[in-house]
Structure formats: C-alpha cells, structure tokens
Amino acid sequence: MAKTIFQKIIDRDIPAKIEHEDEVCVVLHDIQPQAPVHLLIVPKQVIPRLAEAAIDDQALLGHLLLVAGRVARKLGLDGGFRLVINNGPDACESVPHLHVHLLAKRQMTWPPG
C-alpha cells in the first residue's frame, strides 16, 4: 500500500509546518484551514480510521487528546477549541490515516456540519 500524505510528512519526504512532535505523534498546520487555527494531530502509527482502532491503541488515542490540550495551552487558545475526528467517506475523511483536527479562533456553531 502506498504511503499516505501523513506518512510522507512523518518520514520527511514532503515538508509541513510542524507545531509539535514527540515519539507518538506529530502536530501540523492544515494546508486548507477551516479556522484561523487548524492543526492536525497525527499518530506516527498508522490506524486507517477510528473505527479500526483496537483496544491496544487506547494509550495512543489518549495521548492524542492530551497533546491537543497541551498544544492549545501553548498557543493560548483560552477562548476554546474544537476537536474533530472524521471516520469514513460520509464524514469527509480525506486521508485514511487517523488524525484529530484542532480548530480554534473563530466561533464554532452547533450542530456542526
């Protein structure tokens, strides 16, 4: 199977504006932002989508959320932020590599979508 764009970024095959990186994940700026702040929190381990995560992925999934909070504090997103995970084509999943969108610095509406 061919590498996803996220794998290519993680492997440094293509450039990206990286906000944070650790041994588990990378946080990068979305190239088509839907808010003034739009980051993608991408695990280095490939999980195609949330529905395919296993019990063994529990710590990794928790890590992604903790990193989201840490990055939000670093960027001073005290007014709030939204986290989104798209799962499958009906949810507008565009890359089959699990990732968390962090959106901020604009008023979010409810219900979304």
N, C-alpha and C positions, 0 to 999 in steps of 0.2 A: 504494500500500500504506500502511496506517495505521502510525503510529509505534508502536514497542514502548514498554513502560514505561521501559526503559533510555534510549531516545532522549528521552523526555519528561523524565527526570531530568537528562540531559546538557544539554538545552535549557532547563532550569529551569522547565519547565511544571508540574512537581509537585515537592514537597520530598523531600529524603532527607538522612540523616545521612552526610555525606561525610567520609571519613578522609584522603583524598589525591586530588589532581587534578593532572594535567600536560597537555601538549599532545596526548598519545596516548590517555590513559585516565582513568577515574575509579574510585575505590575507595569503596564504600559499605557500610554495615551492612545485612545482610539483615533484612527485616521479619518473617521466620519463621525465626529462627535454629535451627540444628540442633546448636549447640555454644555454650558461653559466648562465644566469639569466632567470628563467622561473617560474613566480609566477601565482597563480590563485586567482582572486578576486571574492569571492563567497558571494552573499547576504544570509543573515540568513533566509529571507522569501523565500520559495520555489516557483520558477517560472520554470516550466519544460524547457522552451526554449524561446528565444527572440520573436519568432513569436506568443507566447501565452501571452506575456506581455500585460497589459491593460493600458489605459490612467492613471489609478490610480497608476501605477508603475513608472510614469515619474520621480518623485523625486528620487526614489531608483536607477533607471538607471543612472541618472545624478550623483548621489553620487558615484557609482562605478567608473565612469570615473575620477571624482575629486580625489578619493582615489588613483587611478592608478598614476596620476600626482604627488601626494604627496609622495607616496612610491618611485617613480622613482627619485624624488629630494633627498629624504633621502638616497637612495643608490648611488647617484652620477652618474646617467645614463645620463650624459650631451651629450654623443655622439648619443643618440636617443634610442628609444624603439618602439616596435610594439605591438598593442593591437589586439586581435583576439577573435571573438565570433563565435563558431560553432553552427549551427542550423540544427538539423536533421541528419540522418544517412549518407546522401551523403556528408555532411560536416565534417564527422568523429566525430560527437558528441558521446562521450562515456558515459557520465553521464547525465541523464535527470534532471538536475538542472542547470539553467542558471549560467554561470561563464565567466569571462573575463580572457584570457591569456595575461600576460605581458611578452614579450620576449625581451632580450637585450644582449649586449656584444658579438655579432657576426654580421657580415654583412648580412643583410636581402636581399633577391632577389625579383625582381618584373617581371612578376606577381608571386604571391605566389602559392603554390600548384602545 
